[in-house]
Amino acid sequence: MTLLVCDIAGIIRSAVPGRWVVNADAKPMPMVKPSDMQVFPPTDWQKFERMMRDLFEAKWGSTAHMHGRTGQPQHGVDIFGQPEGKADYHGRQCKRRDAQADEAITTKELAEEVEKARKFQPPIRRFSVLVTGKRDTKIRHAARDLDAASRAKGGFAIEVLFWDDIKAIYDRHPKVYELHYGFGGPMRPIHQLPPPPGDFTGRKEELEEMLGSVATSGLAISGLRGQGGIGKTALGLVAADKLAECYPDAQCFLDLKGVSKAPLTPAEAMAHVIRGFEPEAQLPDDPARLAGMYLSALHGRRAIIFLDNAADAAQVQPLIPPTTCLLIVTSRKKFHLPGLRPWDLDSLPEEDAKSLLLRTCPRIGGSAGRR
């Protein structure tokens, strides 16, 4: 079956028959910002420190230093530097927590890190604790109280930045974000679709209906179903080719092996798509985190995801991408998904079948119509 899940803003019919293009008058899609995406922090604390060094070096416009090495006293500071080359030093303490497990630092930990930072030399004017966990109101309030008490005594300013705050800083430094998260930054186009069959014949009505459903409904879920060899994949590839200009960021193709003894799992399919954007991505074992990475990779992108030969709804459901994407799925089996509009393909009409036979085997000549 074929699912078409898409955002059709700006898609119009071209002057060329059977062609669909992006409307030049439509508003361009805004640049996707890290703060809008479900981006997971690193699982390694040393990598987190290196990432924060790179980020704050870009933010400060001057060198950010790693303080000491593993095993040496840190005095509450992992990274330090002089923003814009000014005399005042700023210090950063990195605290990696599992955001998915909802881990957080405690008020006691925060107070202890602040006390350690008071011993740092040279003295700092601003101290930030960087946490990979989710925002925590209790910790925010504790940081404000510590900040007020410190400033009243002429000490350094204190703040806590959680992962969402860090992503917002990445918004202003996309090159650093691209360095750390290749699939989320300015993306290298991916073109994995096989070319449509050169001898494709017929299916005009089905093709026009498919293209029309994409261009007239904000969220189109359609289905191509039928027995093996009936032409589901060919029709899907022709439709994808006509719509590819509307989805320039990526065109991914994957055989789900639904009729084999070992169909791909949703996790394996997600990994294929993610690695198309970021070959070196460290993929988690946790299915929920992997699904988050899959959606993050596609968030805000105009991409075609072509899933050929699906086994059932359970295999496809987790792979439905954001609505900015076009999802095409073919299957020999009939199954239900919410909002599905099925197209059941049957054999070609006799005249189309004769035309196809003559195109693939011209020597048959007048025998093409014989039974």
C-alpha positions in Angstrom: 0.0 0.0 0.0 1.1 3.6 -0.4 0.8 6.2 2.2 1.2 9.8 1.1 1.8 12.0 4.2 2.7 15.5 3.1 2.5 19.2 3.5 1.2 20.5 0.2 1.8 24.2 0.8 3.2 25.6 -2.5 2.5 22.6 -4.7 0.7 23.5 -8.0 0.2 21.8 -11.3 2.8 22.7 -13.9 2.1 23.8 -17.4 3.8 20.5 -18.4 1.1 17.8 -18.4 1.4 15.4 -15.5 4.0 17.5 -13.7 3.8 19.1 -10.3 6.1 21.8 -9.0 6.5 24.2 -6.1 4.5 27.4 -6.3 7.0 30.2 -6.7 4.6 32.5 -4.8 4.3 30.3 -1.8 6.1 31.3 1.4 9.5 29.6 1.8 9.8 27.1 4.6 11.6 28.7 7.5 15.0 27.3 8.6 14.5 24.6 11.2 16.2 25.6 14.4 17.7 23.1 16.9 15.4 24.5 19.6 12.4 23.3 17.5 13.8 19.8 17.2 13.9 16.7 19.4 17.7 16.5 19.6 19.3 14.1 22.0 22.3 15.1 24.1 25.5 13.0 23.9 25.6 9.9 26.1 29.3 10.4 26.9 30.3 13.1 29.4 33.6 13.7 27.8 31.9 14.3 24.4 29.5 16.7 26.1 32.4 18.7 27.5 34.0 19.0 24.1 30.7 20.0 22.5 30.2 22.7 25.1 33.8 24.0 24.6 33.1 24.3 20.8 29.7 26.0 21.4 30.9 28.6 23.9 34.0 29.3 21.9 31.7 30.3 19.1 29.4 32.2 21.5 32.3 34.0 23.2 34.2 34.8 20.0 37.4 33.8 21.8 39.2 30.6 22.9 37.4 28.4 25.4 39.8 26.2 27.5 39.2 22.8 29.0 40.3 23.1 32.6 42.8 20.4 33.5 42.5 16.7 32.6 40.7 13.7 33.9 41.6 13.0 37.6 42.8 16.5 38.4 40.8 18.9 40.7 38.4 20.9 38.6 37.2 23.4 41.2 33.8 23.3 39.8 34.9 24.5 36.3 35.2 22.3 33.2 35.4 25.1 30.6 36.6 28.7 31.0 37.4 31.7 28.8 37.2 35.4 28.3 34.2 36.3 26.2 35.1 38.7 23.4 38.7 38.8 24.7 37.7 41.0 27.7 39.4 40.7 31.1 36.6 39.0 33.0 36.6 35.2 33.0 33.5 33.0 32.7 33.4 29.4 33.9 31.2 26.5 32.8 30.5 23.2 34.7 29.1 20.3 32.6 26.6 17.9 34.2 25.5 15.1 31.9 22.2 13.6 32.8 19.9 11.2 31.0 17.1 13.4 29.8 15.0 10.4 28.7 15.1 9.0 32.2 14.2 12.5 33.6 17.4 12.6 35.6 18.3 16.0 37.1 20.8 17.6 39.4 19.8 18.3 43.0 19.9 21.6 44.8 22.7 20.2 46.9 24.8 19.4 43.9 24.3 22.9 42.5 25.3 24.5 45.8 28.4 22.2 46.0 29.5 23.2 42.4 29.1 26.9 43.2 31.3 26.5 46.3 33.9 24.7 44.3 33.9 27.4 41.6 34.7 30.1 44.3 38.2 28.5 44.5 38.9 28.7 40.8 41.8 30.8 39.7 41.7 33.3 38.1 38.5 34.4 39.7 35.4 34.2 37.4 32.6 36.8 36.9 30.0 34.4 35.7 29.4 30.7 36.5 27.1 28.5 34.5 26.1 24.9 35.2 25.2 23.1 31.9 22.8 20.2 32.4 21.7 17.7 29.7 18.5 17.1 31.6 15.1 18.6 31.3 14.2 22.0 32.7 13.5 21.9 36.4 11.7 24.8 38.2 13.1 23.8 41.6 16.7 24.1 40.3 15.9 27.3 38.6 14.7 28.9 41.8 17.7 27.6 43.7 20.0 29.1 41.1 18.3 32.5 41.4 18.7 32.4 45.2 22.4 31.5 44.9 22.9 34.2 42.3 21.3 36.9 44.4 23.3 35.9 47.5 26.6 35.8 45.5 26.0 39.2 43.8 25.1 40.8 47.1 28.6 39.8 48.4 30.3 41.0 45.2 30.8 37.5 43.9 30.1 35.9 40.5 26.8 35.6 38.7 25.2 32.1 38.7 22.9 30.4 36.2 21.8 26.9 35.2 21.3 26.1 31.5 19.3 23.0 30.7 19.4 21.1 27.4 16.6 23.2 25.8 18.6 26.3 26.8 21.7 24.8 25.2 19.7 24.1 21.9 18.6 27.7 21.9 22.3 28.8 21.9 22.9 26.4 19.0 20.2 28.3 17.1 22.7 31.3 16.9 25.6 29.1 15.9 24.4 26.7 13.2 27.9 25.8 12.0 28.8 24.4 15.4 25.5 22.6 15.5 26.2 21.1 12.1 29.6 19.9 13.4 28.0 18.0 16.2 24.6 17.0 14.6 25.2 16.6 10.8 21.6 15.4 10.1 20.0 18.3 11.9 22.0 21.2 10.4 22.2 22.3 6.8 21.5 18.9 5.1 23.3 17.2 2.3 20.6 16.2 -0.2 20.0 12.4 -0.3 18.8 10.8 -3.5 18.1 7.1 -3.1 15.1 6.6 -5.3 15.6 4.2 -8.2 14.5 5.8 -11.6 10.9 5.1 -12.6 10.6 2.3 -15.2 11.2 3.6 -18.7 8.5 1.3 -20.1 5.8 2.4 -17.6 2.5 2.1 -19.3 -1.1 3.0 -18.3 -2.3 3.7 -14.7 -3.1 7.2 -15.8 -6.3 7.5 -13.7 -4.6 6.1 -10.5 -1.6 8.4 -11.0 -3.7 11.5 -11.5 -5.7 10.6 -8.4 -2.6 10.1 -6.3 -1.0 13.4 -7.4 -4.3 15.2 -6.9 -4.7 13.9 -3.4 -1.3 15.3 -2.5 -2.0 18.6 -4.0 -5.5 19.1 -2.6 -5.4 17.8 1.0 -3.1 19.0 3.7 -2.6 15.5 5.0 -3.1 12.7 2.4 -2.9 9.1 3.4 -3.4 6.9 0.4 -2.7 3.3 -0.4 -1.4 1.2 -3.3 -2.2 -2.5 -2.8 -2.1 -5.5 -5.0 -0.5 -8.9 -5.8 3.1 -9.2 -6.5 4.2 -8.0 -10.0 1.0 -5.9 -10.5 3.0 -2.6 -10.7 2.7 -1.1 -7.3 6.3 -0.1 -7.0 6.5 1.2 -10.6 3.5 3.4 -10.0 4.9 4.7 -6.7 8.2 5.5 -8.3 6.5 7.4 -11.2 4.5 9.4 -8.6 7.6 10.1 -6.5 9.5 11.2 -9.6 6.8 13.7 -10.5 6.7 15.1 -6.9 10.5 15.0 -6.2 10.9 18.7 -6.9 8.5 19.5 -4.1 10.7 17.4 -1.7 14.3 18.5 -2.5 15.9 17.7 0.9 15.9 13.9 0.6 14.4 11.0 -1.2 15.0 7.8 0.7 14.1 4.3 -0.6 14.0 1.1 1.5 12.7 -2.4 0.9 10.9 -3.5 4.0 11.0 -7.2 2.9 7.5 -7.7 4.0 7.0 -11.1 2.3 10.3 -12.6 3.3 11.0 -14.7 6.4 12.8 -11.8 8.0 11.0 -8.5 7.4 12.8 -5.4 8.5 11.9 -4.2 12.0 10.8 -0.5 12.4 14.0 0.1 14.3 16.1 -1.2 11.3 14.1 1.0 8.9 14.6 4.1 11.2 18.3 3.4 11.4 18.6 3.3 7.6 16.9 6.7 7.3 18.9 8.3 10.1 22.2 7.0 8.7 21.3 8.5 5.4 21.5 11.9 7.0 24.3 11.1 9.5 26.4 8.0 8.7 28.4 8.3 12.0 25.4 8.8 14.3 25.5 6.8 17.6 22.1 5.0 17.6 20.5 4.2 20.9 19.1 0.7 21.7 16.0 2.3 23.3 13.2 2.3 20.7 11.7 5.5 22.0 15.0 7.4 21.7 15.6 5.9 18.3 12.1 7.1 17.2 13.0 10.5 18.5 16.1 10.6 16.4 14.1 9.5 13.3 11.6 12.3 13.7 14.3 14.8 14.5 16.2 13.9 11.4 13.1 14.6 9.3 11.6 17.5 11.3 10.9 20.4 9.0 12.4 18.7 6.0 10.8 18.2 2.6 11.7 14.6 2.1 10.2 11.5 0.4 10.3 8.3 2.3 9.5 5.3 0.0 8.9 2.1 1.9 8.5 -0.8 -0.5 7.0 -4.1 0.2 5.5 -3.5 3.7 4.4 -6.4 5.9 1.6 -4.9 7.9 0.4 -1.8 9.8 2.6 -2.6 12.8 5.7 -2.3 10.6 4.6 1.0 9.0 2.9 2.9 11.8 6.2 3.9 13.7 7.7 5.1 10.4 5.1 7.7 9.6 7.2 10.9 9.3 6.4 14.6 10.1 3.8 16.1 7.8 6.4 18.1 5.8 7.4 14.7 4.3 5.8 12.4 1.7 5.6 8.8 2.7 5.0 6.2 0.0 4.4 2.6 1.1 3.6 -0.4 -1.1 2.3 -3.8 0.1 0.7 -7.0 -1.1 -1.5 -7.1 1.9 -4.5 -5.0 2.9 -4.3 -3.4 6.3 -5.8 -0.4 8.0 -4.1 2.8 9.2 -6.0 5.8 10.5 -7.0 8.1 7.6 -5.9 5.5 5.0 -7.4 5.9 1.5 -6.6 2.7 -0.4 -6.0 2.2 -4.1 -6.3 -1.5 -5.0 -4.4 -2.2 -8.2 -5.6 -4.9 -10.6 -4.3 -6.1 -13.9 -3.8 -3.6 -16.6 -6.7 -3.1 -19.1 -6.2 -5.1 -22.3 -5.1 -2.2 -24.5 -2.5 -0.9 -21.9 -1.3 -4.5 -21.4 -0.7 -4.8 -25.2 1.1 -1.5 -25.3 3.4 -2.5 -22.4 4.1 -5.9 -24.1 5.0 -4.1 -27.4 7.3 -1.7 -25.5 9.2 -4.4 -23.7 9.2 -6.8 -26.6 8.7 -5.1 -30.0 9.3 -8.2 -32.0 6.0 -9.7 -30.8 4.2 -7.3 -33.2 0.7 -8.3 -34.1 0.7 -11.3 -31.7 0.5 -8.9 -28.7 -3.3 -9.3 -28.4 -3.4 -13.1 -28.7 -4.5 -15.1 -25.7 
